[in-house]
Amino acid sequence: MKRLPTVSKAKKEIEFLQEYVFLAETYQAVSLQEQIIQLYAFTGSIQKVTEQLNAERAQEKLLPIDAKVVTQVIQSRPMDPLHKLVRTNYLNKTRPARQLSKMYAKW
C-alpha cells in the first residue's frame, strides 16, 4: 500500500497538479516545438508524440520528424513554464537510463 502524505503535503501536491493541468490545457501551440511540448505533456511518451505529429504531418504532406527531434526539443532550454515542467519530468524519468549510459561509456 502506498504511504499517505500529510494533509498539508497533499494540498500542495493538489495545487501543483491543478496548475500543471491548467498550463497544459490552456497552452497555445503555434510552432512545432510548442506542439511537441503540449503533446508530451498529455501523453508522456516520445514515441506517441512522434507518431501523432507524423500522422498530422502526413495529412498536410510534410516530411515526417524523428524521435530524436522530439527528444532534443524537450531537453532544450525551457521557453515557458509548461516546457520547464515537461523538461524536468522528462529528465527525472530518464535519469536511470542516462546514468547507465554514462557508466558503460567509461568501460
N, C-alpha and C positions, 0 to 999 in steps of 0.2 A: 504494500500500500504506500502511496506517495505521502510524504510528510506534508502536513498543513502549515502554511506560513502564519505568522502572527496577523492579526486583523489589519494593523497599520501597513504591513508589507503587502498584504493582499490588496488593500485600497490603492497603494502606489502602483502595483502591477496593473490593476484595472485601468487606472488613469493613463498609464503608459500605452497599454494596448488600445484604448479608445482613441488616443492621439494618433497612433500608428494607422489604425483603420481609417480615420478621418483623412489623414495625409494621402493614403493610397487611393481612396475613393474620390477625392477632390483633385487629384493630380492632373494637370493639363499636359498631356504627352503630345508635343508637336513634332519634335525631332526623333530620329531613330534611337538615339541614346535615351531619351526620355521614355520612349515606348518600351525599351529594354528594361529600364528601372521599374516602370509600373508593372509590366508583366511578371518580372521576377518577384515583386512584392506580392502579387496574387498567387503565383504558382510555387515559388521557392525552388525552381528547377531550371538549370541551364538548358537541359535538353528540351523541356516543354516550351520554354521561351523561344528557342531556336526553331522548333517545329511550327509553332504558331506564327511567328514572324515570316518564315519561309512560305507558309501557306498563303498568308496575306500578300506577300511579295509576288508569288506565282500568279495570283489573280490580277495583279497590276503589271505583270510581265516584266518584273525587275529581277536582277540577279539574286540568288539565294545568299544568305550570310552563313558564316561558320560559327560554331560554338565558341571558338577562340575569341571572336569579335565580341560576343556577349560577355564572356569572362573578362576581357580587357575593359569593357565599359563599366562593369560592376566594380572592378578593382581600381578603376581610375579615381583620381581625386574627386571627392564629393562636390556636386554642383549645387545641391539643395538639401533640405532636411530629410526628405524621403531617401535620397541617394545615400546620405550618411548612414541612416538606419539599415538600409539594404546591404550596404558595403560591410558594415560592422557585423551583421548577421552572417553574411557570406564568409567573411574571414574567420569568424568563430566556428562556423560549420565545417570549414575545410582545414582548420588548424592541424588536426592529427595527420592528414594526408600530406600536408606541406612539410610537417616536421619529419615524417618518414622519408620523403624525397630528399631532404637535406642530409639525413643520416646516411642514406645509401649513396649520395653523391660523394661523401667523404671516403668511401671504400674505394 
